[in-house]
Amino acid sequence: MSNKFGIYIHIPFCTTICPFCNFNVYSSNSADYDGLVGLLLSDLKSKHVLFLNKDLESIHFGGGTPSLLPTKLIEKILYEIGTLFSVKSDCEVTIEINPYDKEVGEPSTLHDLGINRLSIGLQSFSDKKLKVLGRDSTKESNLAFVSKISKSSIENFSFDFIFGVDKESLEDWEKELSYLKDLDVKHVSTYCLTIEESTPFWKMRDRGYIDEVKDDVFLGMTNLTRIFLEGIGVQQYEISNFSKPSYESKHNMLYWNSESYLGLGPGAHSSLVDLEKGEYSRWSNPKSIKHYRDSLGKSFVSNVLEIKEYIRDSFMMGLRLKKGVNLERLRSIKDFKINEVYLKELECKKLICYDSRSLCLTNSGFNVSNKLIFELIESLEFMSD
């Protein structure tokens, strides 16, 4: 059994909320950062005993815009974590940032606090697309910010991009990717725009102001992304994530490998795995800050699940990885079968690769991953106890 875990810290404030965003975020105009950190630390202290037998692999400040937190409060959080847990010497400490100098300041300040990885929401190198996405940046300012970060004391950083925006063509996306040839690229996350209900984009699409990308263009963009990035030495290791060797996101790998993690902050999720005891539980915090505050004064109850659910979740998350799922390991936890006729059918269609030890999706399988992963989970048949 692995004894690793991670901590996710949700800071739900942004100076502006992007029209495509459906995360649990609020305007920073209403932010009480001292009050929020007080809640986070209270939550941390009440739940830390659940993770005391594990080593801390990663700390991830997400949001929202966590770089808006005053440095003294980031320092306070990291200090408290360091006193409560066994922190690995190579613990990955990430903070999500926008490429805006007004929100970040000098990277050396973050480095001095213990931050050793940056997740940068560039989103695009197209002025037109950045405007549609509601971003407060331009192609030139994004490139200048990348240059600044590349020269900083933080050597591990990731770029986030969104493709498939409005009437974007394959040629438009190829032009954006071409800028990466001349940049210091360690890790890239690429996401096709999904228009979520309750976002401004949802109404704009319904009124005909923006279009969703067509399926054939989406497939062309995903294939182009993989081929281009692998051509510059940045290999795909998960459906939406690419990196140079040793620069994979440790924190996200905890999710995809179905490890334990503690989520702090409004709306944050947690998972606690103890396979030696046959225990698996998940829980989530209330989304509103008020309800989150109220919940901290009550007895904590986690959602205890059957080990069957751990196996299903391991398929759901693990099949997103290029390496797929380790069937031998999962069967040692609880034995199961997958319909052999169905597996042969998928193999003949070149959607999966599998043997008795592992199962993974091919590049073609990744293109229909949502449907495929659901069907594979539904096909699981567990042996009686």
C-alpha positions in Angstrom: 0.0 0.0 0.0 1.2 3.5 -0.8 1.5 5.9 2.1 1.6 9.1 0.0 -0.9 11.8 0.1 -1.3 15.4 -1.1 -3.0 18.6 0.2 -5.1 20.8 -2.0 -5.9 24.3 -0.8 -8.8 26.1 -2.5 -8.6 29.9 -2.6 -11.9 30.8 -4.2 -11.3 34.5 -5.2 -10.5 36.1 -8.5 -10.2 39.8 -9.5 -12.3 38.9 -12.6 -14.3 35.8 -13.3 -13.8 34.4 -16.8 -17.0 33.8 -18.8 -16.2 30.1 -19.4 -15.4 29.3 -15.7 -17.7 27.1 -13.6 -15.3 26.6 -10.7 -16.3 27.5 -7.2 -15.1 31.2 -7.3 -16.1 34.6 -6.0 -15.1 38.2 -6.7 -12.0 39.2 -4.8 -13.9 42.4 -3.9 -15.6 40.4 -1.1 -12.4 38.6 0.0 -11.5 38.3 3.7 -8.2 36.5 3.3 -7.3 36.4 7.0 -10.7 35.0 7.8 -10.4 32.4 5.0 -7.0 31.2 6.2 -8.3 30.9 9.7 -11.0 28.5 8.4 -8.4 26.6 6.4 -6.1 26.1 9.4 -9.0 25.1 11.6 -10.0 22.5 9.0 -6.4 21.3 8.7 -6.0 20.8 12.4 -9.3 18.9 12.8 -8.6 16.4 10.0 -4.8 16.1 10.0 -5.0 13.0 12.3 -6.6 11.1 9.5 -3.4 11.3 7.4 -0.7 11.0 10.1 0.5 7.6 8.9 1.2 9.0 5.4 4.0 11.1 3.9 3.2 14.4 2.3 4.0 14.2 -1.5 2.5 17.5 -2.7 0.8 20.7 -1.7 -1.3 22.5 -4.3 -2.7 26.0 -4.0 -5.6 26.2 -6.5 -8.6 28.4 -7.1 -9.7 30.9 -7.9 -6.4 32.9 -8.0 -4.4 31.7 -5.0 -1.5 34.1 -5.8 -3.8 36.9 -4.5 -3.2 35.5 -1.0 -0.8 37.8 0.9 2.6 36.1 1.2 2.5 36.2 5.0 -0.7 34.0 4.8 0.9 31.5 2.3 3.8 31.3 4.7 1.5 30.7 7.7 -0.3 27.8 5.9 3.0 26.2 4.8 4.4 26.5 8.3 1.4 24.9 9.9 1.5 22.0 7.4 5.2 21.5 8.1 4.5 21.2 11.9 1.7 18.7 11.5 2.9 16.3 8.8 5.9 14.3 7.6 6.8 16.4 4.5 8.9 14.6 1.9 12.2 16.3 1.1 11.1 16.5 -2.6 7.6 17.6 -1.8 6.0 19.4 -4.8 4.6 22.8 -3.7 2.5 24.3 -6.5 0.6 27.5 -6.8 -1.7 28.4 -9.7 -1.1 31.9 -11.2 -2.3 34.1 -14.0 0.3 35.6 -16.2 -0.3 39.1 -14.7 2.5 40.9 -13.0 0.0 42.8 -10.8 -1.2 39.4 -9.3 2.2 37.7 -8.9 5.0 40.0 -8.3 8.5 38.5 -8.2 8.7 34.7 -8.5 11.7 34.8 -6.1 9.3 35.8 -3.4 7.2 32.7 -3.9 10.4 30.6 -4.1 11.5 31.9 -0.8 8.2 30.8 0.7 8.8 27.2 -0.4 6.9 27.3 -3.7 8.8 25.1 -6.2 6.3 24.8 -9.0 4.1 27.2 -10.9 0.9 26.4 -12.9 0.4 29.3 -15.3 -2.9 30.0 -16.9 -1.7 31.3 -20.2 -4.7 29.9 -22.1 -3.7 31.3 -25.5 -1.2 33.1 -27.6 -4.0 34.6 -29.7 -5.1 38.2 -28.9 -8.5 37.4 -30.4 -9.0 34.3 -28.4 -7.8 35.9 -25.2 -10.4 38.6 -25.6 -13.2 36.0 -26.1 -12.0 34.1 -23.0 -12.1 37.3 -21.0 -8.4 37.2 -20.1 -6.5 40.3 -19.1 -3.5 39.5 -21.2 -2.2 39.6 -24.8 0.0 37.4 -26.9 3.0 39.7 -26.2 2.3 40.0 -22.4 2.0 36.2 -22.2 5.3 35.7 -24.0 7.0 38.3 -21.8 5.7 36.6 -18.7 7.0 33.2 -19.8 10.4 34.8 -20.4 10.3 36.2 -16.9 9.4 32.9 -15.3 12.0 31.0 -17.4 14.7 33.2 -15.9 13.4 32.9 -12.3 14.6 30.7 -9.4 11.5 28.4 -9.9 12.6 25.9 -12.5 9.4 23.7 -12.5 6.4 25.3 -14.2 3.5 24.3 -16.4 1.5 26.2 -19.0 -2.3 25.8 -19.4 -4.0 26.3 -22.8 -7.6 26.2 -24.0 -8.4 25.2 -27.6 -11.6 24.9 -29.6 -12.8 28.4 -28.8 -15.6 29.7 -30.9 -14.7 29.6 -34.6 -11.0 28.6 -34.0 -9.6 26.6 -36.9 -6.9 23.8 -36.9 -4.5 26.3 -38.5 -5.2 28.9 -35.7 -4.3 26.3 -33.1 -1.2 25.1 -35.0 0.0 28.7 -35.1 -0.4 29.0 -31.3 1.5 25.8 -30.6 4.3 26.9 -32.9 5.3 29.5 -30.2 6.3 26.7 -27.9 9.2 25.8 -30.1 11.2 28.7 -28.8 10.1 28.5 -25.2 11.4 26.7 -22.1 8.6 24.1 -22.0 8.5 21.6 -19.0 4.9 20.8 -18.7 1.7 21.6 -20.8 -1.9 21.1 -20.0 -4.4 21.5 -22.9 -8.2 21.6 -22.6 -10.8 21.7 -25.2 -13.3 24.4 -24.2 -16.5 23.0 -22.7 -19.4 25.3 -22.4 -20.9 24.7 -18.9 -24.4 25.6 -17.7 -24.5 28.6 -15.4 -21.6 30.3 -17.2 -21.9 33.4 -19.4 -20.7 31.3 -22.3 -23.8 29.1 -22.0 -26.1 32.0 -22.7 -23.8 33.4 -25.4 -23.9 30.1 -27.3 -27.7 29.8 -27.0 -28.0 33.3 -28.5 -25.6 32.5 -31.3 -22.7 34.7 -30.2 -20.2 31.9 -30.0 -20.0 28.4 -31.5 -18.9 25.1 -30.0 -16.1 23.3 -31.9 -17.2 20.6 -34.3 -16.2 17.0 -33.5 -13.9 16.6 -36.5 -12.0 19.9 -35.6 -11.7 18.7 -32.0 -10.2 15.4 -33.1 -7.8 17.3 -35.4 -6.7 19.6 -32.6 -6.1 16.8 -30.1 -4.0 14.8 -32.6 -2.1 17.9 -33.6 -1.4 18.8 -30.0 0.0 15.3 -29.3 2.1 15.2 -32.4 3.5 18.7 -32.0 4.4 18.4 -28.3 6.0 15.0 -28.7 8.0 16.5 -31.6 9.6 19.0 -29.2 10.2 16.3 -26.5 7.1 16.9 -24.4 5.4 13.5 -24.0 1.8 12.8 -23.3 1.3 11.1 -20.0 -2.4 11.8 -19.4 -5.3 12.7 -21.7 -4.8 16.5 -21.3 -1.2 16.6 -19.9 2.2 16.5 -21.4 5.7 16.9 -19.9 9.4 16.4 -20.2 10.7 13.4 -18.2 10.4 13.9 -14.4 8.2 17.0 -14.8 4.9 15.2 -14.5 2.6 16.8 -11.9 3.0 14.9 -8.7 -0.2 16.3 -7.3 -2.4 15.3 -10.2 -0.7 11.9 -10.3 -2.1 11.3 -6.8 -5.6 11.8 -8.2 -5.0 9.6 -11.3 -3.4 6.9 -9.3 -6.3 6.9 -6.7 -4.1 7.9 -3.8 -5.2 9.9 -0.7 -5.5 13.7 -0.6 -6.9 16.2 1.8 -8.9 19.1 0.4 -9.0 22.4 2.3 -11.3 25.3 1.5 -14.9 25.7 0.3 -15.9 23.1 -2.2 -12.6 21.1 -1.9 -12.8 17.3 -2.2 -10.9 14.7 -0.2 -10.1 11.0 -0.5 -8.7 8.7 2.2 -7.4 5.2 1.2 -6.2 2.5 3.6 -6.1 -0.7 1.6 -4.5 -2.7 4.4 -7.6 -2.1 6.5 -9.9 -2.3 3.4 -11.1 1.2 4.0 -11.9 3.9 1.4 -13.7 7.1 2.0 -14.4 10.4 0.2 -16.0 13.7 1.2 -16.3 17.3 0.0 -16.6 20.6 1.8 -19.7 22.9 1.4 -19.2 25.3 -1.5 -20.2 28.6 0.1 -17.8 30.1 2.6 -20.6 30.6 5.1 -21.6 27.0 5.0 -18.0 25.9 5.0 -17.4 28.0 8.2 -20.6 26.5 9.8 -19.5 22.9 8.9 -16.2 23.2 10.8 -18.0 23.4 14.1 -19.8 20.1 13.6 -18.8 16.5 13.9 -17.0 15.3 10.8 -18.5 12.4 8.9 -16.9 10.9 5.8 -18.6 9.0 3.0 -17.3 5.4 3.6 -17.4 3.4 0.4 -17.0 -0.3 -0.5 -13.7 -1.4 -2.0 -15.6 -2.1 -5.2 -15.9 1.7 -5.5 -12.2 2.1 -5.1 -11.7 -0.3 -8.0 -14.2 1.5 -10.2 -12.7 4.9 -9.3 -9.2 3.5 -10.1 -10.5 2.6 -13.6 -12.1 6.0 -14.0 -9.0 7.9 -13.1 -6.3 5.5 -14.2 -7.5 5.1 -17.7 -6.8 8.8 -18.3 -3.1 7.9 -18.0 -1.1 6.8 -20.9 0.2 3.9 -18.9 -3.4 2.9 -18.0 -4.4 0.8 -15.0 -2.4 -2.0 -13.3 -4.9 -4.9 -13.4 -2.7 -7.2 -11.3 -2.6 -4.6 -8.5 -6.3 -4.0 -8.6 -7.1 -7.7 -8.6 -5.0 -8.2 -5.6 -7.2 -5.8 -3.8 -10.5 -7.3 -5.0 -10.8 -9.8 -7.8 -12.9 -9.0 -10.9 -13.4 -9.9 -14.5 -13.9 -7.8 -17.6 -15.9 -9.3 -20.5 -13.3 -10.8 -22.8 -15.4 -10.6 -25.9 -15.9 -6.8 -25.3 -12.1 -6.4 -24.7 -11.3 -8.2 -27.9 -13.8 -6.0 -29.8 -12.1 -2.8 -28.4 -8.7 -4.2 -29.2 -9.7 -5.0 -32.8 -10.9 -1.4 -33.2 -7.4 -0.3 -31.8 -9.1 1.6 -28.9 -7.2 -0.3 -26.1 -4.1 -2.3 -25.4 -4.3 -4.9 -22.7 -3.0 -8.2 -21.3 -3.4 -9.9 -17.9 -1.3 -7.2 -16.2 -2.5 -3.9 -17.6 -5.1 -2.1 -19.6 -4.7 1.3 -21.3 -6.4 3.4 -24.0 -4.7 4.0 -27.3 -4.6 7.5 -28.9 -7.8 6.6 -30.7 -9.3 5.5 -27.4 -8.4 8.8 -25.8 -10.5 10.5 -28.5 -13.6 8.7 -27.2 -12.4 8.4 -23.6 -15.5 9.5 -21.7 -17.7 6.9 -23.4 -15.0 4.2 -23.3 -14.1 4.6 -19.7 -17.8 4.5 -18.6 -18.4 1.3 -20.6 -15.3 -0.4 -19.2 -16.4 0.4 -15.7 -19.9 -0.9 -16.4 -18.4 -4.1 -17.7 -16.6 -4.9 -14.4 -17.9 -8.1 -12.7 -16.7 -8.6 -9.2 -16.0 -12.0 -7.7 -18.0 -12.9 -4.6 -16.3 -12.5 -1.3 
